[in-house]
Amino acid sequence: SSGINAEYGELLSTSTHVMPLASFSETEENIAEAVADIRERRGQQDLMLSITMGKIKQADKRVNDLEEEQEQLRKKLTSLEAKIMTLRSDQEGMTKLNKTLKATITGLVST
């Protein structure tokens, strides 16, 4: 037992730094402040993350809306192209009919 006490006493006397009780209390306060700072920063980071995630969701919804709009415009374009083809066909028919009428009128006038 005396050997252990001697070793312990020697350890204490050779220790380069023994923290006084007041310093221990200050260190405890510093740790508490550091923990509070870390929690506050964590809260701010959580808030920023939440805001960022909200913006990402809005952007994602906007992309989906634009994709839907693009699909609607693609359908309208296809419909307009079909109408143009119909009008061209009608125009060709009218041109042929016009030529036939002119020829008929010319034939009637000359007789």
Sequence and secondary structure as in RCSB ss.txt:
>XXXX:A:sequence
SSGINAEYGELLSTSTHVMPLASFSETEENIAEAVADIRERRGQQDLMLSITMGKIKQADKRVNDLEEEQEQLRK
KLTSLEAKIMTLRSDQEGMTKLNKTLKATITGLVST
>XXXX:A:secstr
 HHHHHHHHHHHHH S    HHHHHHHHHHHHHHHHHHHHHHHHHHHHHHHHHHHHHHHHHHHHHHHHHHHHHHH
HHHHHHHHHHHHHHHHHHHHHHHHHHHHHHHHHHH 
